[in-house]
């Protein structure tokens, strides 16, 4: 060892220095806890995340409504006969201050007119559901029934809803049943078609298992078809309620009586354009609430 000029003490000193010198891995390992301690302070709090998500949900619709009001205001300045948002708002406040007054059969508050229209829609839509959903299951389940119903649906479905009104007046001899008939015949097609499509898309493996287990037709419908078809069926129901609420306004304009459609036509005869604009918003809001109610109902009874 003395020949090469390195003593034992020098070798010991070099080894100690190597042991105490931190390696890159050790430096990285030592730095990680400090970075980990600093990371939580950079994350946003739960409250800020909730506020951010709330504003992301709220701001786009608010901007959309403000843009619509701005366009409406601009058009009202160009057309003096069209009321602007401010005058329409004051008229709406006055109108809804007493929505359920009843001076005569032809002079009732907007609340009674909305309820009358909802009653007709409920009856026509309910009848369409009672008939259309079972027919959809039958058409989707049996190939013969599907081929037999195809030309009937293809011919009658594109017919305008108001084209059925004279038939209803001729058969029922009264305006109210005729309006319900128009709702029924208009709302039934989405239920039939969507339910039949859902039944036709049931995997064949499910039906093979039902044959192996020798299930009855009732159990096949309740245990296999209905859970699988429910999303398709609820889509048809949502489309149907939109069609029903859309049709009732036009039908009531022609049949008269109490209803939001007749109220709109009566206000037009009185040249009260502000009330017509209010009715447009009322029809849209009620239709939106009906669709939201059906959507929440579908989520509650979902089989997923």
HELIX and SHEET records of a PDB file:
HELIX    1   1 UNK A    8  UNK A   20  1                                  13    
HELIX    2   2 UNK A   24  UNK A   42  1                                  19    
HELIX    3   3 UNK A   46  UNK A   78  1                                  33    
HELIX    4   4 UNK A   85  UNK A   96  1                                  12    
HELIX    5   5 UNK A  110  UNK A  141  1                                  32    
HELIX    6   6 UNK A  143  UNK A  156  1                                  14    
HELIX    7   7 UNK A  161  UNK A  164  5                                   4    
HELIX    8   8 UNK A  165  UNK A  172  1                                   8    
HELIX    9   9 UNK A  175  UNK A  200  1                                  26    
HELIX   10  10 UNK A  204  UNK A  212  1                                   9    
HELIX   11  11 UNK A  217  UNK A  219  1                                   3    
HELIX   12  12 UNK A  220  UNK A  225  3                                   6    
HELIX   13  13 UNK A  226  UNK A  255  1                                  30    
HELIX   14  14 UNK A  260  UNK A  269  1                                  10    
HELIX   15  15 UNK A  273  UNK A  300  1                                  28    
SHEET    1   A 2 UNK A 102  UNK A 104  0                                        
SHEET    2   A 2 UNK A 107  UNK A 108 -1                                        
END                                                                             
